[in-house]
Amino acid sequence: MDRRTVYVIAALMGVVITALLHVSVTGVRGYEAVGGEFLFLSLPLWVWVVECLVDRR
């Protein structure tokens, strides 16, 4: 699988997970706020970091 494809999939997963978690935790909080669920938007960064650590040449 191409690297760009992996990053695009990770980015889409981050957006979907963030949206689902935001709806869920807003119900728990009882008010609109920004919290740790937005860290999932950095999922492509973490995929890249793991790739760099695993593929050390």
Secondary structure, 3 states (H helix, E strand, C coil): CCHHHHHHHHHHHHHHHHHHHHHHHHHHHCCCCCCHHHHHHHHHHHHHHHHHHHCCC
